[in-house]
C-alpha cells in the first residue's frame, strides 16, 4: 500500500504523484482514522477531484470540501483492473466501516435463505437479517409460507442441523429430537463427517440456484453405485431424495429458481436521502417489490449511488437475476457485470429497457420510489405529531428559546477517583437515537471534581460545532436544541461556562436536573423549580436523565472490568501486553474469564495451550 501525507502547502505536487491507474483510495484524518474509502478507474483524477477550488467545492459537494480540510493522509492501492478495485473497496469498507461512506438500509419486505458457510457444519436459516457474518444469501422470496415448506422439504432430504451449538462433535453432546425423527444427520455426535455434511449443503446451494438437474445427475450416479454393490437400502434412500427434489422443484419453481428472472430498479434522491425500488419478475410474472434507503449519500450523484447500490445489494445474493434493468446508463455497468461473473459465476446483464413494456415497469419503479420517500417523511412527521405536545409543553414550562427536538443529556460516573467517564445520550423527537450516543474518557481533571469533568466533556463536544460550518451527519456535528446536565447548580454552571466559551450560549438551551427531588435549574429558574412528575414532559426528561446515567455507569464498569482483568493477567507468566489484549477481546471481565475452559482459552488468538493452562489454574487451584 502506498501512502502520502497531504500537507496543504505541498498539496499540488504531492497529488500529482498519484498514479493514473485503477485502484482504491483511503482518506485518513490527523489521528490516522479512515474516514472515507473509494474506488477509481483512474486514481489520479478521482482523488484530485476532492481538492478542487474550495469555493466551487463547497457549492458542488460540501462533504468533499470537509474531506479536503480534514484529510491528513491518503493511502492508495493500485490494482490491475476496475473489477479488482471494486472487490478491494468492498472488503475494505466492510473491515473499517468509514463514517462517510453511504450506508444501505433494506426495507426488509421479504425474507432470505441464509446458509451459514463460515460454520464447520452450516445451518439454513430463513431470515430478513442481511448482516449474518459469514452467511451466503438466496432470495428475496415473496411467499413466506411456500418458503417454509421448501425449507422443511430440504431438511427431510439433506438433514441439515438447526441447533445453535457452536462446536458440533464436542464430547458429551447428546442428540436432539430432530436426530431421532430423522430430520438431522447428527453432526453433534459425529454421526456425519464435515465433508459429507458440506456435500449436502452444496446440494442445497445448487437447488437454490435452480440447478436441480446437476443434483439429480450426481445423486443418480450414487444410487446406481449402491445398486451395483447390491446395497439396495442406500440406493432406495437416494431414489427417495431424487423424487422429493423433482417434486418440490416442479411445484415451486417460480418461487425458487433464478432462471428467467429480471429485476427492475427505480431510484430517486432528496436532499438527505436516496431511495430505490426493486420490482422482481420471475418467469414473466410480477413476484413482488422491495424498497431500500441510502443514507449518508450527499456526496454522490444518482449514477454513483446506483452503481454502489448494485454492488452492495447483490453482493451476498447468490441466486442472481439474469437481467437487471436500470433507468439510465451508468459508466460502471460493464465493470459490475464482470464483477458478478467473477464472484457469482453467472452472466448478469445490466441495461436500460428498450421496449415499451419494460419502460413502463421502470417508470412504475421510479414512481414507487417517490411514494416511498413521501411515506418515510409522513412516518417521521406522524411520529413527531405524537410527541409534539409533550415537546411543546417542555418548551413552554421551562421557557426555552428552541423547540427541543434534539435533546442531549450529560452525566459523569466515577468511583472515588478511579476511571472517571462521561456520557452523552441523544433523544430526537422524544425517542432515543442510540447511534448518536457517545462516551468520554476524562483526560485533564485529576481528583474527584464532577464540575470540572462536566466542563471538560462539554468543551470537547462543543468544539465540533465551532470548527465546522457545514452539515455533517456525525452526531457531534449536530447542534442540540436543549442540553440537560445531570446534577444541580454546579453542573449547570460548568456546562454554561463551556457554552459561553464556545459562543453558543444564545443558541442552545440549558437546564440541569437534580436526582433526589427532580429539581430543575436553569437561567429562568435560578433557585430551582419542581414540576409534577406525572406530567408527560417531566417523564420525558427523567427518562432521558436515567438513560444517560445508565450509559455512563455501563462504560465506567467496562473500563473498570478491563483494568481489573488486565491487572490480574500481569501476574501470569508468559502473558504480555499483546496477549492481554487478545484475552480482553474475548472476555472483558474476571467472571467471564473464570467461566472459560482450558479449550476455550486455547482457542483465543495468540495463546498457547500452556498459557491457557496457566490462566485456568489461577482460577481453579
Beta strands, then each sheet from edge to edge (+ up, - down):
strand 1: 2-5
strand 2: 23-28
strand 3: 34-40
strand 4: 73-78
strand 5: 103-106
strand 6: 111-115
strand 7: 124-127
strand 8: 136-141
strand 9: 261-269
strand 10: 274-282
strand 11: 285-295
strand 12: 323-326
strand 13: 349-352
strand 14: 406-415
strand 15: 418-428
strand 16: 431-432
strand 17: 438-441
strand 18: 482-486
strand 19: 509-513
strand 20: 520-521
sheet 1: 1+ 4- 2+ 3-
sheet 2: 5+ 11- 10+ 9- 12- 13-
sheet 3: 7+ 6- 8+
sheet 4: 16+ 15- 14+ 18+ 19+ 20-
sheet 5: 16+ 15- 17+
end
